[in-house]
Structures are given as C-alpha cells and as structure tokens.
C-alpha cells in the first residue's frame, strides 16, 4: 500500500493546515503506538483518551502526516490535515487505502438487540451449504476460511473492518456477513459502506447509559441508520419498532414474522428435544414455502431462521440448501448443547444480563423440563443492579440457581455473589453458592436428575476468566471434559 495522501482523502472534506498532499502513505494508524515511517496518524477523540495528545509520540516514530479535528501546535516538516470528524475521515480513508474491498463483496449487515450472532451463523451455514465462500465479523470474532480472530467489539473500528474485508477478498470470499452494532453506527465505523442487504431483528432497552446511548430514542435512531446505506432491507414486522425502521429506510423492504401479511411468515411451531438436541420446527409461507428444523430453542429461533431464509433466498440459495443449512447451523456459546448424558440436557449460553437470562429461562420453560438448573455469576466492576436483576430473574424462573464466579475482574467474587443473593432473596427460589466455577459445574453434573435442563450462563463463547486483570484459560467445553474424566464418565 503506497498511495498519495490526496488519493486517500478523495472522499473526505478536509483543510490542509500545513505540508503537502503529495506525501506517500503506506498505512493508517489511530493508535500512536503503531506509528512508523510512512503512516498517517488519525487523532481520534474518544470517551477516555484523545489522540491529539499523542501527536508528538507518533511523529517521533516516523509519522509525517497527522489528521486532526482542531488546531494544534505544529511540528516542522509534518503535514497537518484538519477534518470535521476524524472517525468519519478514518472510515473513508480506510476504504481508499485498501482499494474499496466492500465493492468486491456482497455485504450483509444485521442490527438489533438480540439474535444477531445466531442469525449470522445461520446465514453462513446456508451460504456455505450453497457453495459460497463466506466471511463473518461479529461478537465472537472474525471468521474467514479456517481462521478465527478474536475482537473486542461486536463491530470493529472502521480501519479494521476494511482490513478484514480486504483479507476476505484476498482469500476468495464472495460474501461477508457482519453484525452492525448501534455504537458502530453512532461512531461512524461503518460509514461509507454500501450494504447489499441489511437485516433488522428487534429492539429492546439495552446499551442505555454512560458512554453508550443517552436514551431509547437515540438507540433506536442509531439502529435505523443502517437502512439509509443499504440496497435491500429485511425487517421483523412483528417488532414494535419495525414501523419506525421502515419509515426511515431508503431501501427496498422485505418483511418476516408471524404476521400473515409478512413476505415470509411462520406457523405451526413445534418444540423438539432429544439427547444433544433442543430446537424447533415450523412451516414457512410466502416467498419460501416448506417445513424447516432449527437446532436452537424457542420462538425467537423462528425469527432468526426467517431472517436468514429471506437473505439467502434473495442470494439465490435453493430451499434444500436453506433447509439443510438451518438444520446444521451451530453457534458457539449460544444455547450450545453439550451431549454428555441421555438423562439430562446441558447447554452453554452467553446470557449475561437480566434481559438475556429471562429470555433464555422462559424459552427453556416451554420445553417442560424436569427442572431448570441455572448456573451463573456476574462480572466485576460493572453495575450492581445487573447482579440484583439476574439474581431475581433466576430465582423466579429456575428450579435451582447455582451462583458462582464469572469475570470477577478486580472485585472479590464473594462480594459479587452477595449482591446476586440480594436479588434472589426477593423470590422463593432455591439456590446454592459455589464460588469456584469448575466446582459449580461439577456439582450440576453430579447432582443432575432425569429430565433436567442445565444452563451454564454467562461465558458462552469466551474461553477465559478475567481475575485481577489477568485472563486465565477457562473454556467450559474443556472444563466439562476434565470433570467427566475426573469422575470416571467418558
């Protein structure tokens, strides 16, 4: 990558404060620690740090081009470009330096509060069943071919998105499916990308608070921005915010849901459970007709499946490939079954707040289990209200709560557990406290009763525990195998 600065800025409104647009740029950085000779440093003003404070550091490392939002003290021999919004500039400059890789892919984006990750992998499964090479960007990382890269945000920074797009193009991917968070839309991480298809799943109160969204109105507005930069929008017509999303959309509109007026609707939902499997089947009607089976539980799985069916049908996938892809789709850490016994079911799920825990527990109740055993903890250095709420939800819906550790971070796990107990004491729910998470899982397995559904909540796809600033290996699949070996069950 060697481009003139003027070329990289071709879609950006800017002012040259000093220096030359003829500077050769090899790469862009927004972290001064990564600056080297030939890079341009974009000063991002964040919630915690301000990149303008690190200009001198970047210049000392060899940077000769600085992108700023305001007047700064200039260093001789350095080109300074002022833009109105450095995040927006980074998004457009990143596309230019990688030669607009999104234009070489079919780009599918999903936004909503729940269901994005599961739907993403349903889409991936169907497309791959149809012979397509697919890349994924989302909550549990970046996937392309056999490569998995862990990421910190559901939707990475704009530069990283373009980097991954470019890698996918180089590896022969035809389609990318990505989760688009409200924060990403708010902070212009996806600015300038023309999505071929965009999916709206649902919206419920979440991510409201300091450093996120000030209120539900802003949250809803930010979600709606995706449908102003896509060609085809696919909407859950049953959701209460669907009308708002569609009213503000500038794309073609396709709908799905249980509403008979939807372009794709579902009826005759049946709940299925057997060793190593818990899911649903339903009849699809409208733009696709036929019976499908999905290996994740609950009515919301029908919504996820319908969204996946719509977008893959529009991409030319046959009904047989759609049906097989849905039946085979698996998402790590999302009601993921671990088949260790025919007497009871064991599921791993990422439910880590009151809303997701309540959704999971009420869904599992529909399967009429002998007991619901809910193992969970709460993260340290986070709101205590989450702990009260999760304790109360588990006490209300689970037959037995097993309170244990999650990512305690810099807090004492026993203090976190006391907060959880405050919530559970608002109910008459039975509970046990086992602070060591491995021992808590062992307890659940050794004391399982016929017909139980055991839920290991909070870790999901994570393969670590964060304790005192250190990430220690903790993959629940590995832990379960260790326990089975130790108690003599293979």
C-alpha angles and dihedrals in degrees: 000000000000113000136156113254089237090059093050090051095049095116097035129093106228148152124222107229095178141339132032138308088215092078112127112235122201098178146346126244132185094181111071091210089069094050117123135159111302097025127118114223117217113202108222118195104216137178092260108019137028117219091209087074091064101052094107091050091052092049091051088056091056106271113147099177125063125185112204139175096211143022113291136177105275128228115216116255094023126114114229122197120186121209131177095235119019094195090055090046091050090054094054095038090051092054090051097048091053092044096249100294094182088070088062094053139058101244120207118185129190127197133175140096100270136021101031098117096043093046091048092058092044088056091047092050093051094045093048090048085056092054098259124140106231136190124199133204118185153100096320095043143265120317126191122157106316093337122106120185119188115225134192099224133046087235113026126222114289095256091053092049091055091045091054092044089053092049090051091052090049090052093051100256115161099189136031122200115197139177111232113204125205089242090055090053092045093050097043095244090141097035114140096018112125105212115210091205131013125190128204113202107174143300131232132156108292137123090033112142146057114350091007125060123334094216145347092271092061092043091053093045093052091051090051092058091078090067091058092063103044137083099217126027123200114198137191097232093194094063116101092230096049094098091055092049093049095043091058096040122108095194138085110282128227121174137204135181144096090294107110089223092063118110086237119025136176132218140163095042112190125192115226130193133171135141108308093002135083119164149104144262128207144167117256120212135186122025087016125030128196147068119291134185123213125195096216122080135246141031091286087065088065089056091050091048094049092052090051091046093053097051096042092047089053087052091057101260116155122238090247091056091045091050094047093043093054092047091051100040115119129177121199110240098003107111084316112180120225107196107214102134142020089216097066142007126243121198132183116210138171094225101144105155136049095261096051092041093051091048091051096045095047089048093052091048088064088066091062096229124189088243136346109225110192118195114189147138135186134245121260123238090029133107115304089214089070088058094049091048096047091048091051094046093049092045090051100047109022123078089215129015118203106199115204145138128307121166099329091178108180097345129092108256090221090059090051091049091052089056091050090051089054087064097041091051088066086071135047091240119142117239145169128204119224109162095192105079095208091052089047091055090047089053091053093050096044093047098041117135129209110282096017121145108207116200121199101198135191106027102064109151094002116113098193146056118226110220125166092344093309126111107219121192111263118154109168092212090057091043091052091051091049091051093049090050092048095050093043101253114129 
